C-alpha cells in the first residue's frame, strides 16, 4: 500500500485497533470458555470473575496465539519461497500449505483457551491436539460457521457505520483497477469512528 496523503496517524490507528481487537476477541472467547467450564462443574461464577481471571493469564494465551501464527506464517512462507525460487514446486507446496493450515487451525484452535484455563506448566498445544482428536470435521464445520457469522456481522457493522461515514464525508470512493497507488484510506476509510465501529463488531463477533 502507498499513502501519498501522509496520514501516518491512520496507520497507527489501524495497528492499534487491530491489536486491541485481537486481545478483546481473545478475552471474550476465553471468558466464555471459563463460563462453560464453571457451569459444567456446577460451580457458576459471575462474568466479572471470568473476565478478571482471563486478563490475569492473558499473556499465556497471547503467547500460544503467536505460536499458532508462526506455524501458519511458516507454511505460507514455504509457498511464497517456492514461487520465488522454483515456481513449479508450488504444485507441491500449495496443497501442503492448504492441508497444513487447516490441520493447524482446527487441531490447535483450543490452545489459547487451554493456556488460560489449564494449570501453569501445561502444554496448551498438546491439550488442544488431544481434545480435537477424532473431531476434525466437526470442529472445522463450526469454524466455517463462525466465518459466516463474521461476514454477516461485517455487513451489519457497515450498515451501522454508514451514518458516521456520511457525516465524516467518506463518500464511498472505490478502487480503480490497474491503479499504481492504493491509499490506505481507500480500503479502510479515513473516518476513525467508522473504523472503530467495524473493529468493535469484529471483536464481539469473535467472542
N, C-alpha and C positions, 0 to 999 in steps of 0.2 A: 504494500500500500504506500501511496505517496500522500503527503499532507502539505500541499502548497500554501494553504492558508496559515500555517504556522501555529495552529491552536494546540500547543503541546498539552494544555490542560485537559483536553478531551481524551488524549491518550492516557493520561494519568487517571482520569475518571473511569475509563473503561477497565484499566488494570485493577484499580482499587475495588470497583463494584464486582468485577469477576471474582476476585479473591473473597470478598465478603459473601457473595452468593454461594460459592463453593463451601465456605465454612458454615453459613446458615443452613444450607441443604444438609450438610453432614450432621449438624446438631439436631435438626428436626428428625432425620432418619434414625439416628441412634437413640434419641429420646423416645421415639415411638417404639423402638425395639425394647427399651427398658420398660415401657408401659406394658407391652405384651408379655414380657418375661415376668413382671410383677403379678399380672393377672393370672398367668398360668400357675404361678406358685401360690396363688390365693393370698398374696400379701400386697394389695394395691398400694401404690404410692402416688402422691399428688404430682401434677405435671411440673411444679416448681422444683421438686426434688429430682425428677428425671432430668430436667434441664441443667440443674446445678451439677449433678453427677456426671453428665455428659461433658460439660465445659471443663470440669476438673481433669478429665482424661482426653481432652480434645487433641493434645499433642500426639498421643499414640495413634489415634485414628488418622490424623493428617499424615503421619509418617507412613502408615500402611497404604493410604491412598496414593502417596507419592511413589511408593514402591510399585504399585499397580500401573501407574502412569509410565514409569521407567520401562516396565515389561512391554507395555503396548507401544511405547516410543521406540524401543529396540526392534520390535517386529516391523514397525513402519519404516524405520531407518534401513532395515535389510532390503525392503522393496525399493526404496529410493536409490540405495547404493547399487543394486543390481541394474537398475535402469541407466544409471550414470556410467558404469564401467562395462557392463555386458548386457545390453537390452534383451537379448534372447532369454536370459536366465529369469526374467520376470515371470515367465510361464511356470516356473517352479516356485519362486519366492512369493508371488501373489496368492496362490492357494494356501501356502504356508502361513502367510500373514492373516488371511481370512479365517482359516480354521483356528490358528493360534490365538487370534484376538477374541473370537467367540468363546473359545475354551477358557481363556483367562478372565474375560468379563463375567462369564456365568459361574465358573467354579470358584473364583476369588471374590465374588460380589459381596459376600458376607464378612469379608476380612475387616473392613473398617468398623463394623458393628462389634465383631468379636474382640477387636483391640480395645474397645471401650467397655465391654461387659465382662470379658474373661479376667481371671486373676492376673496380676503382674507376672511377667516372665513367660506367659503362654504364647505360643506361636500362632498368631491370628491367621496367617495364610494357611497353615495346616488345618486349623479348625474349619475354615470356610471350605477347603478342599474336601474334608471328610463329610461335612454336613450336606454338601451338594452331590455326593457320590450317588449315582443311580437316579438323579433327578435333573439331569441336564436339560431335557426338553421342557420339563415343567417350569424350571427357572427361566429358561430362555423365553418361553411364551409370556411369562409375567414381565420380563424386561422389555419385550416388544410392546406389550400393553402399556407400560409406563411411558415408552417413547410416544405412542399415540396420544396418551393423555397430555404429555408435554407439548405436543404440537397443537392440541386444542387449546391449552392454556396460553400458548404463544399468540394464537389468533385472538383469544379473549383479551389478552394484555394489549394487543394492538388497538382493539376497539376501545378499551378503557383509556388508552393513552392518546387517542386521536384528538380529543378536545385540547389537550395540552400542546399537541403538535400544531394545531391551528393557531392557538394563542402565541406559540413561540415562532410561528412563521416558517415552519419547515417546508410546507408547500408540496410535499410528496414528490420530490425530484427523483428521477430514475437514472440508472446507469446506462451509458451508451456503449453498445458493442464495439469492440476494437479500440476503445479509448486507452491511451497510454498511461494516463494518470487517473487513479481512483481515490479521491479524498475519503478519508475515514468517515467524514460527516455524511457522505452519500450512502454509506452502508448502515450506519447506526443512528443517524440523526444528530443534529447539533444541540438539541434541547435536553439538558440534564434531567428534567422531570420525566420526559418520555423514557429515557434510558433507565432511570431508577425504577419506574413502574414495571417495565419489562423484566428487569432483573428480580424485582420483588416477586412477581408472579412465577418466575423460574424457580426461585428458592422454595416458595410454597408448594409448587407442583412437585418438586423433587421430594420434599418432605412428605 
